[in-house]
Amino acid sequence: MLTPIKKTGKQVLYIQIADSIMEYIKDKKLVVGDKLPSERVLSESLKISRNSVREALRFLETQGVITVHTGIGSFIACDCSARSVYLQFTQLNYQETLEIKIALEILLASKVVDTITEEQLTALDLLIADMDSEGTSGTLFHETDLRFHKYLYELSPNATLKNMISDMTDTLDNYWSMSGGFPEDNKSIEFHRNIVRGLHDKDFAFIQESYKDMLEYDIELFQKHIKDQE
């Protein structure tokens, strides 16, 4: 069933649409050669512009999921009922969205590194302490992790940048939820600690490297998480 999409940052909209189409293919048990609904029908069902639907279909075509014949329609090109196909697709979407989010957070850090106040740094230190405490006690610190990133992007003077990071954070959070939940892993706390250390020292290069380390680790963690479900 196709349900309306909540619009988020422009960069990830086509991924959201592609995900919905993948879910539709699985739900309807469509097989190779079956035809998808027209762009018009997809657009009306998802309440999204036809241009956005077309972009999502092009993405699915590059991934080998469908073939698009101009003037005829879009047809299933692979066995999308296979769990591994869907999980691989989810993994790719997650990675692309995460890469964009991290790039935006680095941009945000460059804007606040010289203006962040001692009071704001103390608030971040307390969030790190909460993560440490929860991790040590064996409690999932996912909610505190979200609060940490929310506190950071709320510092942005740029409302558009703030909203884009917020939307992508929600999208990534949904990927974990749809893929079985969040793992118990305390290593990521260190990346958060390093980001705050860089803010304390006003060392943007160190912050940038810390974000890149976080990106690599998060991708690796999600890949392992997906592989465990195959």
FENDAJO-V650592 format. One record per residue. RES is the residue in one letter. D_FIRST is the distance of its C-alpha to the first C-alpha in Angstrom with 1 decimal. Layout:
# FENDAJO-V650592
[[RES,D_FIRST] [RES,D_FIRST]]
This chain:
# FENDAJO-V650592
[[M,0.0] [L,3.8] [T,6.4] [P,10.1] [I,12.2] [K,15.6] [K,18.1] [T,20.6] [G,23.5] [K,23.4] [Q,24.1] [V,20.9] [L,18.4] [Y,17.8] [I,17.2] [Q,14.5] [I,12.8] [A,13.5] [D,12.1] [S,8.6] [I,9.0] [M,10.5] [E,7.8] [Y,5.5] [I,9.0] [K,9.7] [D,7.0] [K,7.8] [K,11.3] [L,12.4] [V,16.1] [V,18.8] [G,19.4] [D,16.0] [K,15.1] [L,12.2] [P,11.4] [S,14.5] [E,15.3] [R,15.6] [V,12.2] [L,10.7] [S,13.4] [E,12.8] [S,9.1] [L,10.0] [K,13.4] [I,15.3] [S,18.2] [R,18.2] [N,20.8] [S,18.6] [V,15.8] [R,18.8] [E,20.1] [A,17.0] [L,17.0] [R,20.8] [F,20.3] [L,18.0] [E,20.7] [T,23.5] [Q,21.9] [G,21.9] [V,18.2] [I,18.1] [T,20.9] [V,21.0] [H,23.3] [T,24.5] [G,24.3] [I,22.3] [G,19.0] [S,17.3] [F,17.3] [I,16.5] [A,19.9] [C,19.7] [D,18.6] [C,15.6] [S,15.3] [A,18.6] [R,18.4] [S,21.1] [V,19.3] [Y,16.5] [L,19.2] [Q,21.4] [F,18.9] [T,18.3] [Q,22.1] [L,22.7] [N,20.5] [Y,22.2] [Q,25.6] [E,25.2] [T,24.1] [L,26.9] [E,29.4] [I,28.7] [K,28.9] [I,32.2] [A,33.6] [L,33.0] [E,34.5] [I,37.5] [L,37.9] [L,37.7] [A,40.4] [S,42.6] [K,42.6] [V,43.4] [V,45.6] [D,48.8] [T,47.9] [I,46.4] [T,48.6] [E,50.2] [E,48.4] [Q,45.0] [L,46.0] [T,47.1] [A,43.7] [L,42.1] [D,44.8] [L,44.0] [L,40.3] [I,41.4] [A,43.7] [D,40.9] [M,38.9] [D,42.1] [S,42.7] [E,39.2] [G,39.1] [T,42.6] [S,41.7] [G,38.7] [T,36.3] [L,33.1] [F,34.0] [H,30.5] [E,30.6] [T,34.0] [D,32.9] [L,30.3] [R,33.2] [F,35.4] [H,33.1] [K,32.4] [Y,36.1] [L,36.7] [Y,34.3] [E,35.5] [L,38.9] [S,37.8] [P,39.5] [N,36.8] [A,34.0] [T,31.7] [L,32.4] [K,31.9] [N,28.4] [M,27.3] [I,28.5] [S,26.9] [D,23.5] [M,23.8] [T,25.1] [D,22.0] [T,19.8] [L,22.1] [D,22.2] [N,18.4] [Y,18.9] [W,21.5] [S,19.6] [M,16.6] [S,19.3] [G,21.3] [G,23.3] [F,26.5] [P,29.5] [E,33.0] [D,34.8] [N,37.8] [K,38.7] [S,36.5] [I,38.8] [E,41.5] [F,39.6] [H,39.0] [R,42.7] [N,43.8] [I,41.9] [V,43.7] [R,47.0] [G,46.6] [L,46.0] [H,49.2] [D,51.1] [K,49.7] [D,49.1] [F,46.1] [A,46.6] [F,46.2] [I,43.1] [Q,41.6] [E,42.4] [S,41.0] [Y,37.7] [K,37.7] [D,38.6] [M,35.7] [L,33.3] [E,34.6] [Y,34.6] [D,31.1] [I,29.7] [E,31.8] [L,30.6] [F,26.9] [Q,27.6] [K,29.5] [H,26.7] [I,24.1] [K,26.8] [D,27.5] [Q,24.0] [E,24.1]]
